[in-house]
Amino acid sequence: MNRNFTVISAMWSSSCLIVSNSLKQIANDFSNINIINYDLDADKISKYGVGNTLSVLILEDEMEMKLID
């Protein structure tokens, strides 16, 4: 089964900035990982209900797998 993962990242989030380069490298290595930018792609993230506090949210095939505060 081919799984698809979505990562939502924000430029203002220190946690996102810390893992940003690693996530980009992983996404380049695996075609099933999509990174959405909170600041630039607001229309795409609205369906996930992301608020002003961005936790680590792991989505698999559009379903929430894990929320890490």
N, C-alpha and C positions, 0 to 999 in steps of 0.2 A: 504494500500500500504506500502510495506517495503522499506524504504529509506536507502541508504548507504552514509556515510559521510567519507571524506578523509581529514586528517590534515597533512600538511607538516611542519616539525619542523627542526630547525638547532641548533647545539651545540654552534655556535658562535653568535647567536642572543640573545641579552639580553631579549627581549620580550618573545621569545620561552622558555628561561630558567626560567623565572618568572612563566609561566603558565604550565610548563612541568609536574610537579607532579599532578596538577589538571586534565590535559588532560589524563594522563596515568590512573588515577583513573576512569575517565568518560569512557574511552575506555574499561577498564576492566569490567565495569558495563553494557555496551551496546555493543553487538557483531557487530553492524552495523557501528562502528566507526573504521577506519583504520588510524594509525599514520605512516607516512613515514618519515624517517630521511634524510634530505637534504644531509648530509655529507656521509652517508653510502649507500644510495639508489639512487645515481645519475641517473642510468638507468631508474628507475621508475618515477622520477619526470620530466625528460626531456620533456615528452608530455604536461606538464602543463606550460611550458615556464617561469619557475621561474628563476629570475636572481640573482645578487649578493645582492640585497636589498630584504629581505624577509618580506613582509607584512603579515597580517593575511588573509589567503585565505581559504574560506569555500567552499567545493565542495559537491554537492549533486548528487549522481548517475553520477559522472564524469562530471557534468556541474557546471560552476561557479555560485554560489549563491550570494556571497558577497566578496568584496575585501576591506579590511580596512587598510589604510596607517598609 
